[in-house]
Amino acid sequence: MQGLIVIDKPAGFTSHDVVNRVRRVLRTKRVGHTGTLDPFATGVMVILVGSATRLAQFLDKDEKEYEAVIQFGAETDTGDVTGMQTAECGLTDQELATRVAAIDWEKVLLSFRGEIMQVPPMYSAKKIGGRKLYEFARKGKEVERDAVPITIKALELLEAGEAGALRSAIRVRVVCSAGTYIRTLAADIGRAVGLGAHLTLLRRTRAGRFGIDGAVSLDELEKAVEPRDFLRKIDQAVDHLTEIRLNADRADKTLSGLSSRIQRPDLLDGMLVRITDPTGKLLAIGRYIDEEKSVRPKIVLG
């Protein structure tokens, strides 16, 4: 069994919880995912099954898209609604709502678009000295972290300062590079306007080419007569890579890990490619070596 499933993760589940549920439903141990999603968050998780797990390295750097609600007035230690309050602005609800409504949000959000530097939050799986940051955070320890470059391709205001739940909050759409922490982005926006902020909602609507419209819930998966019907072909994980289709002889050599000479003007040195057999079946992911004018298998799947 191999392929991928796009899951709409429910709130309250860790990414590991989702993987375990899929393992149980499909009755297979070889299951992985292509990017952690916070427990309180919902939305797209790309789950890889069988030999497709070996393709995770080609998907975890994909662009991500989110919708988020940023609540102003206070910061929390986790950067979201599940954490403990660490600072608050001291305004009444009415004063806070008035301030939020008066802000020129286009001007504020503009300063966060493009390539910016971001310090990873303590409550994250990023490793420092071989240990995950949240392991330190849970013991009340603060570890020095270096800011890293991220790219905010789009940061769009969807709603702001309206009645009800968004009275002192805004809802935004974010398109960003992998490794971006939306919780940190929310906190930084809150500090930029002098109010403090944390997330009350985070929904991933897209991971690379996989959107929420094509996702299945865990309940749907578990109730299906044949859960395997939700498996997509392994090829979809890498169909964005340039295809190198080989003849039968070279296809066999590729399965043995041997390189194949090839000259094509569209290939660049170091480019990752998908290697297929004469029928289009995915055999391997390879790298083009310009000096050798050849494609060298990196991961053999066939």
BELFENLIN-V486398 format. One line per field, one symbol per residue. ss: DSSP state (a for helix, b for strand, c for the rest). Layout:
ss->???
//
This chain:
ss->ccbbbbbbbcccccaaaaaaaaaaaaccccbbbccccccccbbbbbbbbaaaaaaaaacccccbbbbbbbbbcbbbcccbccccbbbbccccaaaaaaaaaaccaaaaaacccbbbbbbcccccccbbccbbaaaaacccccccccbbbbbbbbbbbbbbcccaaaccbbbbbbbbcccccaaaaaaaaaaaccccbbbbbbbbbbbccbbaaacbcaaaaaacccaaaacbcaaaaccccbbbbccaaaaaaaaccccbbccccccccccbbbbbcccccbbbbbbbbccccbbbbbbbcc
//
